[in-house]
Amino acid sequence: MSNTPSENATLKDWEIRSQFTLEEWKAKTLNDLEAWKGNKEWQHLSSELAINFATVTIKALLLINGGAVVALLAFLGKIWSPDNPASPTIVPAIAWFLGGTICAVMVGCSSYFAQSFFTHYKNKIGIGFQVFAILIGICSLGCFGTGAFKACDSFTNGFKLPLSNDIHKIIPKSK
């Protein structure tokens, strides 16, 4: 096989084009690398923000449900007397708030497991725990709403409120 002038010209053109293409490829690769780094940084920031949001949400669920239990128990302790057994009407509300608190704790545990699996690149299992945590979080919020409804219902229908003469047993007279 002999190289004819047209073949030599084509080979030289190819060498020139390949060198130019190599420079273009280097520039494109560096550009792609910078874009990839920016994307990874964005993913990291987005993941961090999602974790912070989940933490705040779990704390809020614990606070509203646990706070409601404490508030109702403190209220019961203040008005409790043998002739005013208020517990039968308020117990369902306390039970719903306790259920909401338990669900909120389960959300925290499920979120921890989800993040652990995501960290170890077991995304399918992590997504399962994440979905479970979201559903249990919705249940916790639902428990709070139901507990609030039950508490209002017990105050309006089942509670024997003190008469005006007995009010000073609960709220002392100001001097």
Backbone torsions as a table, in degrees:
resi	resn	phi	psi	omega
1	MET	NA	127.7	178.5
2	SER	-111.9	147.0	178.5
3	ASN	-85.7	116.6	177.2
4	THR	-83.4	161.3	-179.8
5	PRO	-57.5	-36.0	-179.7
6	SER	-69.1	-35.6	177.5
7	GLU	-68.4	-40.2	178.6
8	ASN	-63.9	-39.8	179.4
9	ALA	-65.1	-41.5	179.6
10	THR	-65.1	-40.2	179.3
11	LEU	-64.4	-43.1	178.3
12	LYS	-65.6	-41.9	177.1
13	ASP	-59.7	-41.6	-179.7
14	TRP	-64.5	-41.8	178.7
15	GLU	-62.3	-42.4	179.6
16	ILE	-65.5	-46.1	179.7
17	ARG	-65.4	-37.9	-178.3
18	SER	-68.7	-36.1	177.0
19	GLN	-67.6	-42.1	178.0
20	PHE	-65.3	-40.8	178.7
21	THR	-65.8	-37.0	178.6
22	LEU	-63.4	-41.4	177.4
23	GLU	-65.2	-42.7	176.6
24	GLU	-61.9	-41.5	-179.9
25	TRP	-62.2	-42.6	177.9
26	LYS	-60.4	-45.8	-179.7
27	ALA	-64.1	-42.9	179.6
28	LYS	-65.4	-41.0	179.8
29	THR	-64.2	-42.6	176.5
30	LEU	-63.6	-40.0	177.7
31	ASN	-63.9	-44.1	178.2
32	ASP	-63.5	-38.4	179.2
33	LEU	-63.7	-42.9	178.0
34	GLU	-64.4	-40.0	177.6
35	ALA	-64.4	-40.2	179.3
36	TRP	-63.8	-42.6	178.0
37	LYS	-62.3	-42.8	177.9
38	GLY	-62.9	-39.8	178.6
39	ASN	-65.4	-43.0	178.3
40	LYS	-63.6	-39.6	178.3
41	GLU	-63.7	-42.1	178.5
42	TRP	-64.1	-42.5	178.6
43	GLN	-62.0	-41.3	179.4
44	HIS	-64.1	-45.8	179.4
45	LEU	-64.1	-43.0	179.6
46	SER	-63.5	-41.5	178.0
47	SER	-64.4	-41.7	178.8
48	GLU	-63.0	-41.8	178.4
49	LEU	-66.4	-38.0	178.5
50	ALA	-65.1	-39.7	178.4
51	ILE	-66.1	-42.0	177.2
52	ASN	-62.6	-41.5	178.7
53	PHE	-63.5	-43.9	178.9
54	ALA	-62.5	-40.0	178.9
55	THR	-62.6	-45.1	179.2
56	VAL	-63.9	-40.5	179.9
57	THR	-64.7	-44.1	179.2
58	ILE	-63.2	-42.4	177.6
59	LYS	-62.2	-40.1	179.8
60	ALA	-65.3	-42.4	178.5
61	LEU	-62.7	-42.4	177.3
62	LEU	-64.7	-41.0	-177.3
63	LEU	-66.3	-47.2	-175.9
64	ILE	-69.7	-41.1	-179.4
65	ASN	-74.4	-47.8	178.8
66	GLY	-64.6	-39.7	178.0
67	GLY	-63.9	-36.8	178.3
68	ALA	-65.9	-40.1	177.5
69	VAL	-62.1	-47.9	-179.1
70	VAL	-62.3	-42.8	-179.2
71	ALA	-63.7	-44.2	-179.9
72	LEU	-67.4	-39.1	177.8
73	LEU	-66.1	-39.3	177.1
74	ALA	-65.2	-40.2	177.6
75	PHE	-63.8	-44.5	178.2
76	LEU	-61.6	-41.4	179.4
77	GLY	-62.7	-30.9	-178.7
78	LYS	-77.7	-36.2	-175.4
79	ILE	-102.0	-1.6	-174.6
80	TRP	-66.0	132.0	173.1
81	SER	-154.3	159.1	-178.1
82	PRO	-61.8	-31.4	-179.2
83	ASP	-88.5	-0.1	177.9
84	ASN	-131.9	69.9	179.9
85	PRO	-75.0	89.8	-175.8
86	ALA	-80.6	-13.3	-173.4
87	SER	-59.5	-38.4	-177.9
88	PRO	-61.1	-30.3	-177.6
89	THR	-87.8	-22.9	-176.1
90	ILE	-99.8	-15.9	-177.2
91	VAL	-58.0	-43.1	178.7
92	PRO	-58.7	-37.8	178.8
93	ALA	-64.7	-44.3	179.0
94	ILE	-62.7	-40.1	179.2
95	ALA	-62.3	-41.4	178.1
96	TRP	-65.1	-41.7	178.4
97	PHE	-65.7	-38.5	176.0
98	LEU	-63.8	-40.6	175.7
99	GLY	-59.9	-40.7	177.5
100	GLY	-65.0	-36.3	177.6
101	THR	-67.0	-43.3	178.5
102	ILE	-62.9	-42.1	177.2
103	CYS	-62.1	-39.2	179.4
104	ALA	-63.7	-39.3	176.5
105	VAL	-65.6	-39.6	177.9
106	MET	-64.4	-33.7	176.3
107	VAL	-62.3	-44.7	179.1
108	GLY	-61.3	-44.8	179.2
109	CYS	-63.9	-45.5	180.0
110	SER	-63.5	-38.0	178.2
111	SER	-65.2	-39.2	177.1
112	TYR	-61.6	-47.4	-179.7
113	PHE	-64.0	-40.1	178.8
114	ALA	-60.2	-46.6	-179.3
115	GLN	-64.9	-36.9	177.8
116	SER	-62.3	-43.8	179.1
117	PHE	-68.5	-37.5	176.5
118	PHE	-63.1	-38.5	179.9
119	THR	-62.2	-34.8	-178.5
120	HIS	-97.3	20.3	174.7
121	TYR	58.7	32.7	173.8
122	LYS	-107.5	71.0	-169.1
123	ASN	-67.2	-35.3	-178.8
124	LYS	-62.7	-43.8	178.7
125	ILE	-68.3	-41.1	178.6
126	GLY	-60.3	-41.5	178.8
127	ILE	-65.4	-37.7	176.5
128	GLY	-59.7	-46.9	177.6
129	PHE	-65.7	-35.8	-180.0
130	GLN	-65.5	-44.8	178.4
131	VAL	-64.0	-42.0	177.7
132	PHE	-59.9	-43.5	179.7
133	ALA	-62.3	-41.2	179.4
134	ILE	-64.6	-44.3	-179.8
135	LEU	-64.5	-41.5	178.7
136	ILE	-68.5	-33.3	175.5
137	GLY	-63.2	-40.9	176.8
138	ILE	-64.8	-38.9	176.7
139	CYS	-62.9	-40.1	178.7
140	SER	-61.5	-43.8	177.8
141	LEU	-65.1	-38.4	176.8
142	GLY	-65.0	-38.4	176.2
143	CYS	-62.0	-40.2	178.3
144	PHE	-62.9	-46.3	179.4
145	GLY	-61.7	-43.2	179.1
146	THR	-67.0	-40.9	177.7
147	GLY	-62.5	-40.8	178.2
148	ALA	-64.1	-41.2	177.9
149	PHE	-63.2	-44.7	179.7
150	LYS	-63.6	-39.0	179.1
151	ALA	-65.1	-45.4	177.9
152	CYS	-61.9	-40.9	179.5
153	ASP	-63.5	-40.8	-179.9
154	SER	-69.3	-32.3	178.0
155	PHE	-70.9	-36.3	-176.6
156	THR	-86.7	-31.1	-173.4
157	ASN	-111.3	-39.9	-170.0
158	GLY	-105.8	-13.0	-174.5
159	PHE	-84.0	135.3	172.1
160	LYS	-95.2	100.2	-178.9
161	LEU	-76.5	149.0	-179.0
162	PRO	-63.9	145.1	176.1
163	LEU	-71.9	166.3	-176.4
164	SER	-60.3	-31.1	178.0
165	ASN	-70.7	-32.5	-176.3
166	ASP	-89.1	-5.6	-175.3
167	ILE	-61.6	-29.9	-177.8
168	HIS	-74.7	-13.0	172.8
169	LYS	-71.0	-33.0	-178.1
170	ILE	-90.9	-48.4	-178.3
171	ILE	-112.6	109.7	-178.1
172	PRO	-63.8	149.8	177.7
173	LYS	-66.7	141.9	175.6
174	SER	-81.3	145.1	-176.3
175	LYS	-86.8	NA	NA
